């Protein structure tokens, strides 16, 4: 059973470009979470999605950031007009369906390291 | 609001010595508690979790943690560390709302 997959692993963008980060959850998982790890900081929650629904986006910056988890395909975190401060490691996690006791455990992908030059 | 405090940002220790990484949380509701480990340039791996039941939980790689509700703590321990345990360790809480709230992390450095 493959784990959570993220691609690309490393992404370099110039200021003003767009960054698209992809996340494929573990097989059978329908909940996806995105976290950001800035240099010298811990992980901060960004957004929580189920298929075709955003459940909690309280950690998303108000501008330039968006996320989706379509019915088919991976979850996408999109950052428009990137700035140097967006340079960070972005981690995706997934968990099984809601209601199951184990659904509170999240499994993390290897992360995408975004560098904005 | 929930928060997690990891009391030590760095913990240096010699190989085969015991170690304790401290974690305190604040929450007005029941929480689930987790410890994750992050090796350099990698993602997070779950070490152990407390959901309910016995307050002493055992995880992978010889780690264990004890949930103390009165002290709102969930300290991580290992009786004898190896060089390969050198990594960053994160304590996290989940209040059943979905998102994990992480502490700032503790960098464990095991020296020969």
gemmi code that builds the backbone of each chain (N, CA, C; Angstrom):
import gemmi

chains = {
    "A": [
        ("UNK", (0.854, -1.184, 0.000), (0.000, 0.000, 0.000), (0.886, 1.229, 0.000)),
        ("UNK", (0.860, 1.964, -1.086), (1.710, 3.138, -1.187), (1.281, 4.161, -0.158)),
        ("UNK", (2.256, 4.929, 0.309), (1.966, 5.980, 1.264), (1.471, 7.221, 0.558)),
        ("UNK", (1.463, 8.328, 1.300), (1.048, 9.604, 0.734), (2.143, 10.064, -0.237)),
        ("UNK", (1.730, 10.461, -1.407), (2.702, 10.878, -2.418), (2.551, 12.363, -2.693)),
        ("UNK", (3.697, 13.027, -2.790), (3.686, 14.445, -3.117), (4.659, 14.688, -4.268)),
        ("UNK", (4.260, 15.546, -5.157), (5.195, 15.954, -6.193), (4.885, 17.374, -6.637)),
        ("UNK", (5.940, 18.089, -7.056), (7.317, 17.627, -7.061), (7.907, 17.636, -5.654)),
        ("UNK", (9.052, 17.018, -5.477), (9.718, 17.051, -4.177), (10.400, 18.393, -3.965)),
        ("UNK", (10.907, 18.950, -5.034), (11.549, 20.262, -4.967), (11.000, 21.108, -6.109)),
        ("UNK", (10.742, 22.358, -5.800), (10.174, 23.263, -6.792), (10.821, 24.627, -6.628)),
        ("UNK", (11.358, 25.144, -7.728), (11.958, 26.479, -7.706), (11.118, 27.382, -8.586)),
        ("UNK", (10.723, 28.508, -8.042), (9.931, 29.486, -8.783), (10.530, 30.872, -8.586)),
        ("UNK", (10.402, 31.689, -9.629), (10.805, 33.098, -9.489), (9.635, 33.881, -8.941)),
        ("UNK", (9.933, 34.957, -8.284), (8.895, 35.835, -7.746), (7.867, 36.182, -8.819)),
        ("UNK", (6.618, 36.058, -8.475), (5.536, 36.387, -9.399), (4.984, 35.195, -10.167)),
        ("UNK", (5.699, 34.081, -10.159), (5.204, 32.892, -10.847), (4.196, 32.151, -9.972)),
        ("UNK", (3.600, 31.115, -10.563), (2.644, 30.286, -9.833), (3.310, 28.971, -9.436)),
        ("UNK", (2.923, 28.484, -8.270), (3.400, 27.171, -7.815), (2.195, 26.252, -7.623)),
        ("UNK", (2.319, 25.033, -8.151), (1.270, 24.023, -7.957), (1.884, 22.811, -7.292)),
        ("UNK", (1.345, 22.467, -6.153), (1.850, 21.330, -5.398), (0.764, 20.256, -5.376)),
        ("UNK", (1.174, 19.019, -5.637), (0.202, 17.942, -5.747), (0.367, 16.917, -4.630)),
        ("UNK", (-0.751, 16.353, -4.236), (-0.761, 15.372, -3.153), (-1.745, 14.260, -3.469)),
        ("UNK", (-1.256, 13.026, -3.486), (-2.136, 11.866, -3.641), (-2.213, 11.152, -2.302)),
        ("UNK", (-3.391, 11.088, -1.692), (-3.506, 10.456, -0.368), (-3.306, 8.954, -0.460)),
        ("UNK", (-3.178, 8.352, 0.707), (-3.090, 6.894, 0.766), (-4.377, 6.286, 0.227)),
        ("UNK", (-4.267, 5.090, -0.306), (-5.431, 4.403, -0.852), (-6.477, 4.239, 0.247)),
        ("UNK", (-7.699, 4.613, -0.069), (-8.792, 4.473, 0.889), (-8.979, 5.669, 1.797)),
        ("UNK", (-8.080, 6.655, 1.720), (-8.201, 7.858, 2.544), (-8.947, 8.937, 1.770)),
        ("UNK", (-9.882, 9.570, 2.453), (-10.682, 10.583, 1.775), (-10.516, 11.970, 2.395)),
        ("UNK", (-9.602, 12.074, 3.365), (-9.372, 13.361, 4.017), (-7.928, 13.784, 3.749)),
        ("UNK", (-7.754, 15.021, 3.357), (-6.429, 15.551, 3.051), (-6.201, 16.848, 3.823)),
        ("UNK", (-4.996, 16.991, 4.331), (-4.603, 18.183, 5.099), (-3.299, 18.719, 4.506)),
        ("UNK", (-3.196, 20.025, 4.470), (-1.942, 20.662, 4.065), (-1.366, 21.442, 5.239)),
        ("UNK", (-0.039, 21.306, 5.395), (0.685, 22.026, 6.446), (1.901, 22.707, 5.808)),
        ("UNK", (2.324, 23.792, 6.432), (3.512, 24.501, 5.951), (4.543, 24.547, 7.076)),
        ("UNK", (5.793, 24.314, 6.710), (6.887, 24.382, 7.669), (7.871, 25.429, 7.178)),
        ("UNK", (7.848, 26.571, 7.838), (8.793, 27.630, 7.511), (10.120, 27.342, 8.185)),
        ("UNK", (11.224, 27.883, 7.661), (12.534, 27.637, 8.271), (12.538, 27.977, 9.755)),
        ("UNK", (13.092, 27.071, 10.538), (13.235, 27.261, 11.983), (11.890, 27.334, 12.708)),
        ("UNK", (10.831, 26.865, 12.074), (9.523, 26.872, 12.735), (8.897, 25.488, 12.674)),
        ("UNK", (7.885, 25.295, 13.474), (7.143, 24.047, 13.434), (6.170, 24.033, 12.278)),
        ("UNK", (5.356, 22.997, 12.244), (4.369, 22.880, 11.178), (3.097, 23.627, 11.550)),
        ("UNK", (2.580, 24.357, 10.555), (1.350, 25.115, 10.757), (0.285, 24.583, 9.806)),
        ("UNK", (-0.879, 24.346, 10.358), (-2.010, 23.880, 9.567), (-2.421, 24.943, 8.560)),
        ("UNK", (-2.761, 24.492, 7.351), (-3.253, 25.420, 6.340), (-4.717, 25.138, 6.001)),
        ("UNK", (-5.001, 23.904, 5.539), (-6.341, 23.621, 5.046), (-6.636, 22.136, 5.175)),
        ("UNK", (-7.939, 21.847, 5.341), (-8.418, 20.468, 5.475), (-9.513, 20.266, 4.435)),
        ("UNK", (-9.363, 19.229, 3.627), (-10.308, 18.990, 2.542), (-10.791, 17.545, 2.547)),
        ("UNK", (-12.017, 17.375, 2.135), (-12.529, 16.080, 1.722), (-12.802, 16.177, 0.237)),
        ("UNK", (-13.163, 15.086, -0.363), (-13.423, 15.088, -1.814), (-14.434, 16.200, -2.162)),
        ("UNK", (-13.999, 17.117, -2.983), (-14.834, 18.198, -3.526), (-15.305, 19.196, -2.461)),
        ("UNK", (-14.778, 19.119, -1.256), (-15.212, 20.050, -0.207), (-14.032, 20.573, 0.591)),
        ("UNK", (-14.070, 21.844, 0.913), (-13.122, 22.422, 1.861), (-13.805, 22.439, 3.221)),
        ("UNK", (-13.196, 21.738, 4.177), (-13.814, 21.612, 5.495), (-13.339, 22.724, 6.432)),
        ("UNK", (-12.059, 23.045, 6.378), (-11.489, 24.039, 7.283), (-10.319, 24.702, 6.568)),
        ("UNK", (-10.437, 25.973, 6.307), (-9.332, 26.688, 5.657), (-8.834, 27.816, 6.541)),
        ("UNK", (-8.975, 27.630, 7.833), (-8.637, 28.690, 8.774), (-7.155, 29.047, 8.777)),
        ("UNK", (-6.296, 28.169, 8.273), (-4.860, 28.451, 8.260), (-4.343, 28.958, 6.926)),
        ("UNK", (-5.205, 29.150, 5.985), (-4.777, 29.592, 4.653), (-4.634, 31.113, 4.637)),
        ("UNK", (-3.540, 31.609, 4.079), (-3.451, 33.060, 3.856), (-4.629, 33.515, 2.991)),
        ("UNK", (-5.079, 34.729, 3.246), (-6.318, 35.202, 2.601), (-6.160, 35.413, 1.106)),
        ("UNK", (-4.942, 35.687, 0.677), (-4.731, 35.977, -0.740), (-3.695, 35.029, -1.321)),
        ("UNK", (-3.816, 34.770, -2.579), (-2.853, 34.054, -3.429), (-2.855, 32.542, -3.213)),
        ("UNK", (-3.390, 32.036, -2.125), (-3.375, 30.602, -1.832), (-4.766, 30.002, -2.054)),
        ("UNK", (-4.787, 28.817, -2.680), (-6.039, 28.096, -2.821), (-5.741, 26.606, -2.819)),
        ("UNK", (-6.756, 25.821, -2.505), (-6.581, 24.369, -2.471), (-7.846, 23.703, -2.973)),
        ("UNK", (-7.655, 22.530, -3.568), (-8.797, 21.762, -4.027), (-8.478, 20.281, -3.911)),
        ("UNK", (-9.534, 19.486, -3.838), (-9.415, 18.028, -3.801), (-10.573, 17.513, -4.646)),
        ("UNK", (-10.339, 17.389, -5.957), (-11.424, 17.022, -6.861), (-11.867, 15.575, -6.685)),
        ("UNK", (-12.983, 15.249, -7.294), (-13.530, 13.893, -7.207), (-12.529, 12.877, -7.750)),
        ("UNK", (-11.848, 13.263, -8.818), (-10.824, 12.397, -9.384), (-9.489, 13.136, -9.348)),
        ("UNK", (-8.423, 12.435, -9.055), (-7.114, 13.049, -9.099), (-6.624, 13.541, -7.754)),
        ("UNK", (-5.412, 14.090, -7.750), (-4.787, 14.487, -6.485), (-5.354, 15.798, -5.947)),
        ("UNK", (-5.015, 16.071, -4.713), (-5.288, 17.383, -4.148), (-4.208, 18.345, -4.653)),
        ("UNK", (-4.592, 19.580, -4.889), (-3.678, 20.600, -5.402), (-3.668, 21.782, -4.443)),
        ("UNK", (-2.460, 22.203, -4.072), (-2.279, 23.471, -3.362), (-1.652, 24.432, -4.359)),
        ("UNK", (-2.309, 25.536, -4.573), (-1.889, 26.496, -5.598), (-1.501, 27.808, -4.939)),
        ("UNK", (-0.336, 28.297, -5.312), (0.120, 29.587, -4.792), (0.368, 30.485, -5.997)),
        ("UNK", (-0.390, 31.545, -6.072), (-0.230, 32.480, -7.187), (0.740, 33.597, -6.812)),
        ("UNK", (1.447, 34.102, -7.802), (2.340, 35.251, -7.611), (3.220, 35.075, -6.374)),
        ("UNK", (4.015, 34.024, -6.406), (4.809, 33.686, -5.228), (5.762, 34.807, -4.849)),
        ("UNK", (6.011, 34.882, -3.547), (6.987, 35.836, -2.991), (8.008, 35.048, -2.202)),
        ("UNK", (9.114, 35.693, -1.854), (10.205, 34.979, -1.164), (9.719, 34.360, 0.145)),
        ("UNK", (8.803, 35.023, 0.805), (8.293, 34.504, 2.072), (7.496, 33.215, 1.958)),
        ("UNK", (7.176, 32.817, 0.720), (6.475, 31.545, 0.527), (7.434, 30.360, 0.528)),
        ("UNK", (8.727, 30.638, 0.501), (9.717, 29.560, 0.533), (9.554, 28.769, 1.824)),
        ("UNK", (9.306, 27.484, 1.675), (9.014, 26.641, 2.838), (8.885, 25.206, 2.356)),
        ("UNK", (8.710, 24.303, 3.326), (8.354, 22.917, 3.003), (6.857, 22.777, 3.213)),
        ("UNK", (6.179, 22.227, 2.224), (4.730, 22.042, 2.301), (4.448, 20.552, 2.383)),
        ("UNK", (3.765, 20.180, 3.452), (3.473, 18.773, 3.680), (1.985, 18.512, 3.534)),
        ("UNK", (1.704, 17.387, 2.949), (0.344, 16.900, 2.827), (0.199, 15.688, 3.748)),
        ("UNK", (-0.964, 15.539, 4.337), (-1.261, 14.365, 5.159), (-2.637, 13.854, 4.775)),
        ("UNK", (-2.880, 12.583, 5.022), (-4.211, 12.039, 4.746), (-4.661, 11.150, 5.899)),
        ("UNK", (-5.960, 10.983, 6.008), (-6.519, 10.103, 7.034), (-7.755, 9.406, 6.470)),
        ("UNK", (-8.146, 8.309, 7.098), (-9.321, 7.572, 6.622), (-10.623, 8.349, 6.826)),
        ("UNK", (-11.702, 7.747, 6.501), (-12.979, 8.434, 6.535), (-13.356, 8.862, 7.952)),
        ("UNK", (-14.146, 9.866, 8.043), (-14.588, 10.388, 9.337), (-15.445, 9.355, 10.039)),
        ("UNK", (-15.428, 9.413, 11.346), (-16.245, 8.501, 12.136), (-15.470, 7.305, 12.622)),
        ("UNK", (-14.389, 6.968, 11.937), (-13.564, 5.854, 12.386), (-12.588, 6.353, 13.441)),
        ("UNK", (-12.391, 5.577, 14.464), (-11.519, 5.993, 15.567), (-10.133, 6.354, 15.068)),
        ("UNK", (-9.653, 5.618, 14.096), (-8.315, 5.852, 13.598), (-8.231, 7.064, 12.679)),
        ("UNK", (-9.360, 7.679, 12.401), (-9.311, 8.769, 11.449), (-8.566, 9.965, 12.011)),
        ("UNK", (-8.314, 9.990, 13.304), (-7.594, 11.135, 13.840), (-6.098, 11.024, 13.621)),
        ("UNK", (-5.638, 9.887, 13.154), (-4.226, 9.711, 12.855), (-3.995, 10.161, 11.429)),
        ("UNK", (-2.989, 10.987, 11.231), (-2.681, 11.497, 9.900), (-1.341, 10.950, 9.440)),
        ("UNK", (-1.314, 10.576, 8.173), (-0.115, 10.015, 7.569), (0.461, 11.063, 6.617)),
        ("UNK", (1.735, 11.348, 6.775), (2.353, 12.449, 6.051), (3.120, 11.990, 4.823)),
        ("UNK", (3.091, 12.849, 3.823), (3.926, 12.661, 2.661), (5.320, 13.224, 2.898)),
        ("UNK", (6.219, 13.070, 1.915), (7.606, 13.512, 2.076), (7.796, 15.019, 1.954)),
        ("UNK", (6.756, 15.717, 1.479), (6.842, 17.161, 1.394), (7.325, 17.664, 0.043)),
        ("UNK", (6.968, 18.909, -0.230), (7.491, 19.642, -1.387), (8.231, 20.854, -0.845)),
        ("UNK", (9.482, 20.957, -1.221), (10.276, 22.106, -0.765), (10.276, 23.168, -1.852)),
        ("UNK", (9.601, 24.257, -1.546), (9.450, 25.365, -2.488), (10.498, 26.419, -2.191)),
        ("UNK", (11.228, 26.797, -3.230), (12.202, 27.881, -3.120), (11.804, 28.967, -4.102)),
        ("UNK", (11.636, 30.159, -3.600), (11.290, 31.297, -4.448), (12.522, 32.186, -4.576)),
        ("UNK", (12.954, 32.400, -5.818), (14.177, 33.186, -6.040), (13.848, 34.600, -6.509)),
    ],
    "B": [
        ("UNK", (-8.614, 28.317, 22.839), (-7.809, 27.830, 21.723), (-6.777, 26.824, 22.227)),
        ("UNK", (-6.490, 25.879, 21.361), (-5.505, 24.877, 21.744), (-4.107, 25.376, 21.464)),
        ("UNK", (-3.165, 24.861, 22.257), (-1.758, 25.137, 21.981), (-0.921, 23.986, 22.498)),
        ("UNK", (0.269, 23.867, 21.946), (1.208, 22.822, 22.353), (2.547, 23.489, 22.604)),
        ("UNK", (3.141, 23.170, 23.727), (4.448, 23.728, 24.077), (5.448, 22.611, 24.274)),
        ("UNK", (6.500, 22.660, 23.496), (7.608, 21.749, 23.709), (8.687, 22.547, 24.427)),
        ("UNK", (8.996, 22.113, 25.617), (9.758, 22.953, 26.534), (11.222, 23.077, 26.177)),
        ("UNK", (11.735, 22.182, 25.367), (13.155, 22.215, 25.011), (13.290, 22.271, 23.499)),
        ("UNK", (13.991, 23.256, 22.994), (14.172, 23.332, 21.542), (15.283, 22.394, 21.083)),
        ("UNK", (16.262, 22.175, 21.947), (17.366, 21.274, 21.617), (17.693, 20.408, 22.829)),
        ("UNK", (17.935, 19.138, 22.574), (18.326, 18.218, 23.643), (19.529, 17.414, 23.164)),
        ("UNK", (20.718, 17.736, 23.660), (21.890, 16.913, 23.346), (22.024, 15.801, 24.383)),
        ("UNK", (22.370, 14.612, 23.930), (22.489, 13.474, 24.841), (23.511, 12.501, 24.274)),
        ("UNK", (24.182, 11.774, 25.163), (25.138, 10.771, 24.711), (24.429, 9.458, 24.389)),
        ("UNK", (25.033, 8.750, 23.470), (24.497, 7.446, 23.062), (24.335, 6.536, 24.281)),
        ("UNK", (23.249, 5.784, 24.293), (22.884, 4.822, 25.332), (22.370, 5.484, 26.611)),
        ("UNK", (22.315, 6.803, 26.652), (21.725, 7.484, 27.802), (20.215, 7.556, 27.638)),
        ("UNK", (19.477, 7.730, 28.741), (18.025, 7.913, 28.625), (17.706, 9.345, 28.199)),
        ("UNK", (16.527, 9.530, 27.638), (16.122, 10.872, 27.211), (14.637, 11.072, 27.467)),
        ("UNK", (14.291, 12.311, 27.779), (12.884, 12.691, 27.909), (12.672, 13.989, 27.135)),
        ("UNK", (11.719, 13.996, 26.242), (11.346, 15.204, 25.510), (9.979, 15.639, 26.037)),
        ("UNK", (9.914, 16.890, 26.482), (8.737, 17.332, 27.197), (7.724, 18.030, 26.292)),
        ("UNK", (6.460, 17.766, 26.590), (5.369, 18.354, 25.824), (4.217, 18.666, 26.758)),
        ("UNK", (3.745, 19.895, 26.728), (2.541, 20.291, 27.450), (1.529, 20.859, 26.471)),
        ("UNK", (0.276, 20.644, 26.768), (-0.758, 21.136, 25.874), (-1.812, 21.878, 26.675)),
        ("UNK", (-2.569, 22.698, 26.003), (-3.706, 23.353, 26.627), (-4.910, 23.148, 25.738)),
        ("UNK", (-5.986, 22.711, 26.344), (-7.214, 22.493, 25.590), (-8.369, 22.433, 26.557)),
        ("UNK", (-9.509, 22.947, 26.139), (-10.693, 22.913, 26.982), (-11.552, 21.688, 26.704)),
        ("UNK", (-11.141, 20.893, 25.732), (-11.898, 19.691, 25.385), (-10.946, 18.503, 25.344)),
        ("UNK", (-11.531, 17.326, 25.230), (-10.707, 16.123, 25.136), (-9.852, 16.189, 23.879)),
        ("UNK", (-8.657, 15.688, 23.995), (-7.752, 15.722, 22.857), (-7.171, 14.357, 22.595)),
        ("UNK", (-6.717, 14.205, 21.393), (-5.882, 13.077, 21.037), (-4.463, 13.616, 20.878)),
        ("UNK", (-3.477, 12.841, 21.292), (-2.096, 13.315, 21.352), (-1.181, 12.433, 20.527)),
        ("UNK", (-0.212, 13.060, 19.901), (0.676, 12.356, 18.990), (2.114, 12.856, 19.161)),
        ("UNK", (3.046, 11.947, 18.884), (4.445, 12.325, 18.685), (4.859, 11.865, 17.293)),
        ("UNK", (5.459, 12.813, 16.555), (5.998, 12.512, 15.230), (7.497, 12.765, 15.242)),
        ("UNK", (8.219, 12.033, 14.364), (9.650, 12.262, 14.195), (9.905, 12.677, 12.744)),
        ("UNK", (10.814, 13.617, 12.587), (11.193, 14.080, 11.253), (12.700, 13.988, 11.096)),
        ("UNK", (13.145, 13.130, 10.190), (14.560, 13.044, 9.861), (14.873, 14.117, 8.819)),
        ("UNK", (16.126, 14.529, 8.701), (16.470, 15.644, 7.802), (15.925, 15.455, 6.393)),
        ("UNK", (15.263, 16.496, 5.907), (14.736, 16.533, 4.535), (13.730, 15.431, 4.246)),
        ("UNK", (13.041, 14.997, 5.275), (12.009, 13.982, 5.078), (10.694, 14.455, 5.678)),
        ("UNK", (9.654, 13.664, 5.439), (8.354, 13.954, 6.021), (8.278, 13.482, 7.461)),
        ("UNK", (7.093, 13.564, 8.027), (6.901, 13.167, 9.418), (6.443, 11.725, 9.506)),
        ("UNK", (7.002, 11.028, 10.479), (6.632, 9.643, 10.732), (6.020, 9.546, 12.127)),
        ("UNK", (4.891, 8.862, 12.236), (4.237, 8.743, 13.529), (5.022, 7.807, 14.444)),
        ("UNK", (5.360, 8.309, 15.639), (6.049, 7.496, 16.638), (5.054, 6.755, 17.523)),
        ("UNK", (4.078, 7.488, 18.023), (3.065, 6.910, 18.896), (1.903, 7.878, 19.040)),
        ("UNK", (0.818, 7.361, 19.623), (-0.379, 8.175, 19.759), (-1.142, 7.769, 21.020)),
        ("UNK", (-1.842, 8.757, 21.602), (-2.772, 8.469, 22.687), (-4.165, 8.876, 22.213)),
        ("UNK", (-5.054, 7.897, 22.142), (-6.444, 8.175, 21.772), (-7.358, 7.986, 22.969)),
        ("UNK", (-7.134, 6.900, 23.717), (-7.915, 6.612, 24.923), (-7.266, 5.412, 25.602)),
        ("UNK", (-7.814, 5.038, 26.782), (-7.331, 3.828, 27.432), (-6.106, 4.080, 28.277)),
        ("UNK", (-5.186, 3.132, 28.273), (-3.988, 3.217, 29.107), (-3.227, 4.504, 28.844)),
        ("UNK", (-2.790, 5.125, 29.923), (-2.100, 6.410, 29.766), (-0.648, 6.245, 29.340)),
        ("UNK", (-0.112, 5.040, 29.434), (1.252, 4.782, 28.976), (1.160, 4.123, 27.605)),
        ("UNK", (1.688, 4.800, 26.628), (1.617, 4.270, 25.268), (3.010, 3.971, 24.762)),
        ("UNK", (3.111, 2.880, 24.054), (4.401, 2.475, 23.485), (4.351, 2.666, 21.974)),
        ("UNK", (5.477, 3.123, 21.445), (5.538, 3.373, 20.023), (6.657, 2.600, 19.357)),
        ("UNK", (7.022, 3.087, 18.176), (8.079, 2.427, 17.439), (9.449, 2.863, 17.950)),
        ("UNK", (10.466, 2.106, 17.583), (11.861, 2.444, 17.893), (12.143, 2.558, 19.384)),
        ("UNK", (11.354, 1.881, 20.214), (11.619, 1.856, 21.643), (11.135, 3.076, 22.413)),
        ("UNK", (10.402, 3.963, 21.769), (9.880, 5.150, 22.446), (8.563, 4.846, 23.161)),
        ("UNK", (8.311, 5.593, 24.231), (7.047, 5.524, 24.928), (6.698, 6.914, 25.449)),
        ("UNK", (5.429, 7.107, 25.758), (4.992, 8.397, 26.283), (3.878, 8.169, 27.287)),
        ("UNK", (3.774, 9.091, 28.230), (2.736, 8.978, 29.247), (1.824, 10.186, 29.219)),
        ("UNK", (0.547, 9.925, 29.102), (-0.464, 10.975, 29.122), (-0.812, 11.283, 30.571)),
        ("UNK", (-0.666, 12.549, 30.948), (-0.998, 12.978, 32.297), (-2.019, 14.105, 32.196)),
        ("UNK", (-3.274, 13.742, 32.441), (-4.349, 14.709, 32.238), (-4.271, 15.865, 33.241)),
        ("UNK", (-3.936, 15.573, 34.486), (-3.904, 16.629, 35.500), (-2.803, 17.643, 35.230)),
        ("UNK", (-1.708, 17.179, 34.653), (-0.603, 18.087, 34.328), (-0.617, 18.510, 32.864)),
        ("UNK", (-1.606, 18.063, 32.135), (-1.723, 18.337, 30.689), (-0.384, 18.149, 29.989)),
        ("UNK", (0.204, 16.979, 30.232), (1.502, 16.699, 29.621), (1.460, 15.387, 28.865)),
        ("UNK", (2.411, 15.254, 27.959), (2.538, 14.025, 27.160), (4.009, 13.908, 26.795)),
        ("UNK", (4.829, 13.598, 27.781), (6.279, 13.553, 27.594), (6.706, 12.260, 26.918)),
        ("UNK", (7.680, 12.393, 26.064), (8.224, 11.258, 25.305), (9.512, 10.786, 25.959)),
        ("UNK", (9.681, 9.463, 26.061), (10.858, 8.926, 26.733), (11.429, 7.753, 25.951)),
        ("UNK", (12.758, 7.593, 26.134), (13.417, 6.381, 25.631), (14.532, 6.049, 26.607)),
        ("UNK", (14.613, 4.817, 27.062), (15.586, 4.473, 28.107), (17.031, 4.476, 27.634)),
        ("UNK", (17.253, 4.276, 26.324), (18.617, 4.208, 25.824), (18.609, 4.619, 24.344)),
        ("UNK", (19.193, 5.769, 24.053), (19.105, 6.289, 22.679), (20.271, 5.805, 21.823)),
        ("UNK", (20.029, 5.813, 20.507), (21.050, 5.464, 19.527), (21.364, 6.688, 18.679)),
        ("UNK", (22.495, 6.622, 18.010), (22.876, 7.697, 17.084), (21.752, 7.938, 16.073)),
        ("UNK", (21.129, 6.854, 15.635), (20.094, 6.954, 14.602), (18.822, 7.653, 15.081)),
        ("UNK", (18.716, 7.926, 16.374), (17.556, 8.659, 16.897), (17.701, 10.165, 16.704)),
        ("UNK", (18.851, 10.601, 16.246), (19.057, 12.026, 15.980), (18.061, 12.497, 14.935)),
        ("UNK", (17.216, 13.435, 15.321), (16.129, 13.904, 14.449), (15.393, 15.015, 15.180)),
        ("UNK", (14.357, 15.533, 14.527), (13.491, 16.506, 15.188), (12.188, 15.817, 15.555)),
        ("UNK", (11.716, 16.099, 16.751), (10.536, 15.439, 17.291), (9.451, 16.479, 17.541)),
        ("UNK", (8.254, 16.148, 17.076), (7.125, 17.070, 17.212), (5.996, 16.423, 17.997)),
        ("UNK", (5.497, 17.164, 18.964), (4.307, 16.772, 19.708), (3.115, 17.472, 19.049)),
        ("UNK", (1.971, 16.796, 18.984), (0.809, 17.393, 18.327), (-0.479, 16.962, 19.023)),
        ("UNK", (-1.485, 17.822, 18.948), (-2.805, 17.490, 19.480), (-3.842, 17.626, 18.381)),
        ("UNK", (-4.905, 16.850, 18.546), (-6.033, 16.890, 17.622), (-7.283, 16.862, 18.490)),
        ("UNK", (-8.107, 17.892, 18.358), (-9.288, 17.963, 19.215), (-10.521, 17.406, 18.546)),
        ("UNK", (-10.316, 16.518, 17.605), (-11.395, 15.881, 16.874), (-11.960, 16.802, 15.805)),
        ("UNK", (-11.323, 17.928, 15.602), (-11.791, 18.833, 14.564), (-11.069, 18.676, 13.256)),
        ("UNK", (-10.128, 17.761, 13.201), (-9.439, 17.516, 11.952), (-7.984, 17.921, 11.983)),
        ("UNK", (-7.718, 19.187, 12.228), (-6.341, 19.648, 12.100), (-5.498, 19.282, 13.310)),
        ("UNK", (-4.217, 19.074, 13.042), (-3.235, 18.858, 14.099), (-2.612, 20.199, 14.473)),
        ("UNK", (-2.458, 20.392, 15.770), (-1.738, 21.556, 16.272), (-0.390, 21.054, 16.764)),
        ("UNK", (0.688, 21.579, 16.184), (2.023, 21.098, 16.508), (2.741, 22.025, 17.477)),
        ("UNK", (3.633, 21.423, 18.249), (4.587, 22.206, 19.010), (5.706, 22.670, 18.093)),
        ("UNK", (6.619, 23.433, 18.651), (7.690, 24.012, 17.854), (8.768, 23.016, 17.478)),
        ("UNK", (8.741, 21.845, 18.100), (9.730, 20.830, 17.785), (10.887, 20.822, 18.765)),
        ("UNK", (11.455, 19.633, 18.963), (12.655, 19.465, 19.781), (13.677, 18.726, 18.951)),
        ("UNK", (14.830, 19.340, 18.832), (15.913, 18.723, 18.064), (16.728, 17.836, 18.999)),
        ("UNK", (16.655, 16.535, 18.772), (17.414, 15.584, 19.579), (18.719, 15.280, 18.866)),
        ("UNK", (19.800, 15.490, 19.561), (21.127, 15.245, 19.001), (21.826, 14.206, 19.868)),
        ("UNK", (22.080, 13.035, 19.294), (22.716, 11.954, 20.038), (24.192, 11.885, 19.653)),
        ("UNK", (25.042, 12.004, 20.648), (26.481, 12.039, 20.402), (27.132, 10.732, 20.859)),
        ("UNK", (28.167, 10.321, 20.132), (28.823, 9.058, 20.506), (29.645, 9.191, 21.788)),
    ],
}
model = gemmi.Model(1)
for chain_id, residues in chains.items():
    chain = gemmi.Chain(chain_id)
    for i, (resn, *xyz) in enumerate(residues, 1):
        res = gemmi.Residue()
        res.name, res.seqid = resn, gemmi.SeqId(i, " ")
        for name, pos in zip(("N", "CA", "C"), xyz):
            atom = gemmi.Atom()
            atom.name, atom.element = name, gemmi.Element(name[0])
            atom.pos, atom.b_iso = gemmi.Position(*pos), 0.0
            res.add_atom(atom)
        chain.add_residue(res)
    model.add_chain(chain)
structure = gemmi.Structure()
structure.add_model(model)
structure.setup_entities()
